Amino acid sequence: MIKSEETKAILASLLFGGVGIFSLAWVAMQARDAQGPVALIFPSGKTQEENFAVISQAEGRLIRYGATDNVIVAQFDHLSLSDIKKQTGVLTILDPKATGACSTASTGNGL
């Protein structure tokens, strides 16, 4: 049990500071442009081929595969970010440049 008021204040400051930094980092990684490349984070348990099929059905183009099977960088020309999320069933959509969602696998588009 924490007894010192000074220790409680320090711990509270560290906790809120950590939450603030995490929140800023999360906001900075969010995709803002639906027509540019976006990193799609799919739920675990599906193969890259299954995830790619979902992207194709939503009329998206593969840019590259991510570091894991559930990360794919793709581009959609005619959908908003919310429509991309609804049609593909992804957990979240991130900015691939901010997250570094890259691997050695590439389609040659230079991204």
C-alpha positions as semicolon CSV with decimal commas, in nm:
position;residue;x (nm);y (nm);z (nm)
1;M;0,000;0,000;0,000
2;I;0,132;0,343;-0,093
3;K;0,146;0,565;0,213
4;S;0,330;0,878;0,107
5;E;0,126;1,152;-0,061
6;E;0,432;1,252;-0,259
7;T;0,470;0,897;-0,394
8;K;0,102;0,887;-0,488
9;A;0,138;1,216;-0,676
10;I;0,446;1,093;-0,862
11;L;0,276;0,766;-0,961
12;A;-0,036;0,951;-1,077
13;S;0,177;1,189;-1,286
14;L;0,364;0,899;-1,446
15;L;0,040;0,715;-1,519
16;F;-0,132;1,013;-1,681
17;G;0,185;1,108;-1,869
18;G;0,213;0,755;-2,008
19;V;-0,151;0,752;-2,113
20;G;-0,104;1,090;-2,282
21;I;0,202;0,980;-2,475
22;F;0,031;0,657;-2,584
23;S;-0,275;0,855;-2,699
24;L;-0,065;1,098;-2,903
25;A;0,123;0,811;-3,067
26;W;-0,203;0,633;-3,151
27;V;-0,354;0,945;-3,308
28;A;-0,035;1,008;-3,509
29;M;-0,051;0,657;-3,659
30;Q;-0,412;0,681;-3,779
31;A;-0,463;0,705;-4,154
32;R;-0,607;1,035;-4,273
33;D;-0,625;0,996;-4,651
34;A;-0,854;0,724;-4,784
35;Q;-0,716;0,757;-5,139
36;G;-0,354;0,703;-5,033
37;P;-0,195;0,378;-4,919
38;V;-0,332;0,252;-4,588
39;A;-0,214;-0,027;-4,357
40;L;-0,503;-0,260;-4,286
41;I;-0,484;-0,460;-3,962
42;F;-0,698;-0,773;-4,000
43;P;-0,808;-1,000;-3,714
44;S;-0,571;-1,291;-3,651
45;G;-0,654;-1,634;-3,787
46;K;-0,684;-1,561;-4,159
47;T;-0,417;-1,613;-4,422
48;Q;-0,273;-1,336;-4,637
49;E;-0,459;-1,483;-4,934
50;E;-0,794;-1,461;-4,752
51;N;-0,722;-1,103;-4,648
52;F;-0,615;-1,014;-5,003
53;A;-0,941;-1,161;-5,137
54;V;-1,136;-0,931;-4,905
55;I;-0,937;-0,631;-5,032
56;S;-1,002;-0,734;-5,394
57;Q;-1,377;-0,764;-5,329
58;A;-1,372;-0,407;-5,196
59;E;-1,192;-0,299;-5,518
60;G;-0,864;-0,229;-5,344
61;R;-0,513;-0,268;-5,485
62;L;-0,238;-0,451;-5,300
63;I;0,065;-0,232;-5,235
64;R;0,259;-0,478;-5,018
65;Y;0,222;-0,731;-4,741
66;G;0,306;-0,623;-4,388
67;A;0,540;-0,778;-4,136
68;T;0,274;-1,032;-4,028
69;D;-0,006;-1,217;-4,207
70;N;-0,271;-0,983;-4,065
71;V;-0,112;-0,660;-4,197
72;I;-0,156;-0,557;-4,560
73;V;-0,087;-0,219;-4,719
74;A;-0,344;-0,143;-4,988
75;Q;-0,499;0,149;-5,173
76;F;-0,865;0,221;-5,242
77;D;-0,957;0,488;-5,496
78;H;-1,328;0,533;-5,428
79;L;-1,393;0,448;-5,061
80;S;-1,383;0,652;-4,743
81;L;-1,191;0,520;-4,442
82;S;-1,515;0,417;-4,271
83;D;-1,632;0,234;-4,587
84;I;-1,297;0,054;-4,612
85;K;-1,331;-0,059;-4,251
86;K;-1,690;-0,178;-4,303
87;Q;-1,626;-0,362;-4,630
88;T;-1,303;-0,532;-4,526
89;G;-1,377;-0,604;-4,159
90;V;-1,038;-0,479;-4,043
91;L;-0,965;-0,401;-3,680
92;T;-0,806;-0,066;-3,760
93;I;-0,659;0,138;-4,044
94;L;-0,319;0,300;-3,994
95;D;-0,084;0,524;-4,189
96;P;0,182;0,285;-4,326
97;K;0,454;0,552;-4,319
98;A;0,390;0,629;-3,951
99;T;0,375;0,267;-3,841
100;G;0,653;0,126;-4,056
101;A;0,419;-0,156;-4,165
102;C;0,666;-0,298;-4,411
103;S;0,845;-0,619;-4,485
104;T;1,071;-0,755;-4,753
105;A;0,764;-0,864;-4,952
106;S;0,670;-0,589;-5,197
107;T;0,475;-0,556;-5,517
108;G;0,731;-0,316;-5,660
109;N;0,527;0,003;-5,621
110;G;0,811;0,169;-5,431
111;L;0,623;0,213;-5,104
